[in-house]
Amino acid sequence: MQLIKDYQFIKNLYEVRRGRLMGRGIPSELADTTKPGCINNLLYIAMFVKTFLNFVEIHKCSNPLSMQLKI
């Protein structure tokens, strides 16, 4: 149950800027974070990418729980 809550938390608060993904081997159709389901695809790809993905807390719109994926 906790894993589902963690996944939903990341899914709801996950933000990736398109410019950070371009040129890193991820197709532009996956880099477009406005499309439904793109977060699931990126998290799936992240399991196989040989790099460290750092989730960093950012304070945006007075919401301290916002997170950003730093690539």
N, C-alpha and C positions, 0 to 999 in steps of 0.2 A: 504494500500500500504506500509506503514511504517513497519507493522508487517511482511510482506513478505520479505522486505529488511533486517529486523533484523534476521529473520529465516535464510535467505541465508547467512548473515554475520557469524552467529554462525555455520551454516553447513559447510561453506567453511574454516573457521579458527579453527574449533573444533579439539582438539587433546587429546586423552586419551591414556595413556600407558597401555598396556595389563596387566602388573604386578600389577597395582593399582586396577584393577577390579577383578582379580582372588581371590577367597576366600571370596567374598562379596555377594554371593547369585546370581550372574549373570553368566549364563552358558558361557563356554569358547567360544562357537561359536558366541555369541554376544559380548564377550570381544575382539574378533579379529577385530580391527579397520581397517584392510586392506580390509575387505569385503565390497562390495557396499551395501548401505542401513543400515549399522550398526549404523550410527549416528542417523538416524531416530528412530531406535529401542531403543537406549539408551536414547534419549530425551523423548520418549514415556514412558519408564520405570521410568524415573526420576520424572514424574508427580505423580507416586504412591508410590515412596520411601519416607519413613518417616525420612528424614534427610535433612540437608541443603547442597545444592550443590553450591560451590563458584566458579564463573568464575573469574580468576585472569589474569591480563594482564602480558604477558612475552615478553621480547625482544629477538627474535630469528631471525637470518639471516637478521638483520637490518630492521625488520618489526615490528614497535611498535604496530601494530593492532592485532598481534597474541594473541590468548587467549588459556588458558588451563583450563580444568575442574579439580578442586581439590576436591577429594573425601576423 
